[in-house]
Amino acid sequence: MITNPTVVVTGATSGIGQLAAIALARQGAHIVFTARNEAKAAATCAAIKAAAPDARVDVHYADFTSLDAVARVAHEIAARYERIDVLVNNAGLHAFEQRITADGFSEMVGVNYLAPWLLTNILREKLASSAPSRIVTVASEASRRSGDLDPLRDICNTAAFTRLGSSRIYGQTKLMNIMFSMELARQLEGSGVTANCLCPGFNVTGLGRELGFAAVLQGILKALNIGNPQHGAGIIVRLASDPAFDRISGGYFSVKDAKPLVPAGAGNDVAARQALWSVTSELLAERLAIAVPGMATGAGNVSVT
C-alpha cells in the first residue's frame, strides 16, 4: 500500500466502522466516510482527530436506503479525489421488522447489499486507476442461516417478517455480500484491485439496536468483555492495510486470526455467484437511469412487480 492512502469507509459513524476509521487514520490514511446524520458525522470527525490530530478527514452525506443517494455520493467521491486506495463497505443494519425503501426493496437488502454493490461499481474505475488498491466488504457468518438463495426472489422479497424471522433475511444479505465480493474479485483479476470480505464476529456495538433491552444487555456484555468491537475493527484494518494481503483477492476471512473461511451454500458456487451478479445488475439497471460499470446495459429479462 502507498503512504497516506485515501480510504473510503461506509458505516463509520459508530461501531466497528468508526473504530476501523480511527485505526486507519492513526496509520496515516486520509479518511473519507459517508454519513446521513450531521451530529454523528461531527462526533466521528472529532474522534478521529483526537486519535490522529494530523489526519485528513472528509465526510459525504447520503442515506443508504436510497439508491439514488448512493449513486450521487459515489459520483461525488469519484469526482473529488484523485485516487481511492481502499474502499471499506461496512454500512449495514439488522432490522427486526420489515420496512420498504423508496426503491421498493426490503431495507435490509437495500442497505446491506444493493447499496455497497452500487457504490463499489461506480467507484470501480477510480479504484482501478489507483491500483494497487483494495475493496473490503463486511459480511458475516450469519450467512449460514440464510437457507437456499434464489437471487430474484430474495432480492425482491418484501414480505413481512417477525423478529425471529429477521435473522434469515439478515443472513441472506450477508451471503449476498460474500457472493458479490468473490465474483467481483474474479472480474478484477489482473487489474491490481483486490476484493475480499470478512466476518467481524460478535460485536456488542451492533447488538440489536432496535431492541428495547439492547442498551442494558450491551452494558452487561461489555462489563464481561464479551463481543469486544476492537476485534471486528481489527480484521477490517488488516484486510485494508496489512502488506500480507497485497496480492490476496477473492477471500472470506474470519475475525479469528484472519483464518480463511469457506462460504455456505451458494456462496461457494461460482455459477450461483455469477447468477446473483446478473440479476442484481439487471434489477438496478431497471431502477436507475444511470450507467454503472458492471451493470447490465440491456436489462429487460427481469420482471419485478
Stockholm file with secondary structure:
# STOCKHOLM 1.0

chainA/1-305         MITNPTVVVTGATSGIGQLAAIALARQGAHIVFTARNEAKAAATCAAIKAAAPDARVDVHYADFTSLDAVARVAHEIAARYERIDVLVNNAGLHAFEQRITADGFSEMVGVNYLAPWLLTNILREKLASSAPSRIVTVASEASRRSGDLDPLRDICNTAAFTRLGSSRIYGQTKLMNIMFSMELARQLEGSGVTANCLCPGFNVTGLGRELGFAAVLQGILKALNIGNPQHGAGIIVRLASDPAFDRISGGYFSVKDAKPLVPAGAGNDVAARQALWSVTSELLAERLAIAVPGMATGAGNVSVT
#=GR chainA/1-305 SS CCSSCEEEESSCSSHHHHHHHHHHHHTTCEEEEEESCHHHHHHHHHHHHHHCTTCCEEEEECCTTCHHHHHHHHHHHHHHCSCCCEEEECCCCCCSSCCBCTTSSBHHHIIIIIHHHHHHHHHHHHHHHTCSEEEEEECCGGGGGSCSCCHHHHHSCCCCCCTTTHHHHHHHHHHHHHHHHHHHHHHTTTTTEEEEEEECCCCGGGSCTTSTTHHHHHHHHHHTTCSCHHHHHHHHHHHHHCGGGTTCCSCEEETTTTCBCCCCGGGGCHHHHHHHHHHHHHHHHHHCSSCCTTSCSSCCSCCCC
#=GC SS_cons         CCSSCEEEESSCSSHHHHHHHHHHHHTTCEEEEEESCHHHHHHHHHHHHHHCTTCCEEEEECCTTCHHHHHHHHHHHHHHCSCCCEEEECCCCCCSSCCBCTTSSBHHHIIIIIHHHHHHHHHHHHHHHTCSEEEEEECCGGGGGSCSCCHHHHHSCCCCCCTTTHHHHHHHHHHHHHHHHHHHHHHTTTTTEEEEEEECCCCGGGSCTTSTTHHHHHHHHHHTTCSCHHHHHHHHHHHHHCGGGTTCCSCEEETTTTCBCCCCGGGGCHHHHHHHHHHHHHHHHHHCSSCCTTSCSSCCSCCCC
//
